Amino acid sequence: AAAAAAAAATTTNGGNTSRSASAGPWEGWQPGAPVGTIPACGWRECFKKEHKCANCRDDANALGQPPRPLSGWIPDVRLLRRMMVLGRDAAGNPWPPPLPRELCEPIGFFGGPNDDNLRLLREANVTAAPMVEPAAGDAAARRGEGGGHGQQRQPTVLCLMYTMETQHATSVRAARETWAGGCDGFLAFSTRSDPRLPAIALPHVGPEAYDNMWQKIRSMWTFVSKHYVRDFDYFIIGGEDLYILPGNLRAYLATVGSPDQVHFLGRRFKGRGRSNYFNSGGAGYVLSRAALERLPPP
């Protein structure tokens, strides 16, 4: 497995192949296909709350036991981005895993026919930008090179998710195998660490409860500010049911100004019965680097 991971963590430059300096033991890791006599099903069946299908990518057993990180472990948040740019996993399979055209059909909650999400996307005329720039490559596109005269530099974005271990095989895996690699960095904050996803468990004040989520998010921002604030331009945080179009987000952020200016961006809500406003957490909100640096330590 280590040899396969090393093979997957190579880059080709003018015919010369070299291993990424950042490659770790989980470079290119991907859960194996489920084994057994359980039948394979269409995705509409997989959306049901209860199913007995083997190919739905939501089986906790497929992940196995997560490896225990060393004390003081700092997650490699660029892991999924490198896999996305490389386009394959450690076994040489396409990555992210290809999805069938069936998922473009209207599929509602738990497999029903009423797909309000698809209707919204169509009526809003939303088109996803490419996850990886095909012409100039990742690094050149970030610098604004190779994409035509006067192309605006695209900012870098670290995507953050708050979740729990019970969602690793479902929501976190779904993000990992779809949009997460489109971010310049990705990290889930959970109740158990798993460097393969990657996810990290952090202590925070109070219980692991919905009404105490703000304390978990405080710990998240503190950790990110300590370890990643100078590595990215913008930081987006949201829940496990979040779906991001990273290329679209970058294109928008390129229009708002410098990341060294204070920006707090999102879906604005009004406080309950008070004249205070805040950006919705579940839908995701964005802090610029300058805004994150202004947050006081706990």
Secondary structure as UniProt FT lines:
FT   HELIX           2..8
FT   STRAND          10..13
FT   TURN            14..15
FT   STRAND          16..19
FT   TURN            21..22
FT   TURN            25..28
FT   HELIX           43..46
FT   HELIX           60..63
FT   TURN            71..72
FT   TURN            77..78
FT   HELIX           79..86
FT   TURN            90..91
FT   HELIX           101..104
FT   HELIX           109..111
FT   HELIX           116..123
FT   TURN            124..125
FT   TURN            134..136
FT   HELIX           138..143
FT   TURN            149..150
FT   STRAND          157..162
FT   HELIX           165..167
FT   HELIX           168..172
FT   HELIX           173..176
FT   TURN            177..179
FT   HELIX           180..182
FT   STRAND          185..190
FT   TURN            195..198
FT   STRAND          199..201
FT   HELIX           210..212
FT   HELIX           213..227
FT   TURN            228..231
FT   STRAND          234..239
FT   TURN            240..241
FT   HELIX           246..253
FT   TURN            254..255
FT   TURN            259..260
FT   STRAND          264..265
FT   STRAND          268..270
FT   TURN            272..273
FT   STRAND          277..279
FT   TURN            282..283
FT   STRAND          285..288
FT   HELIX           289..294
//
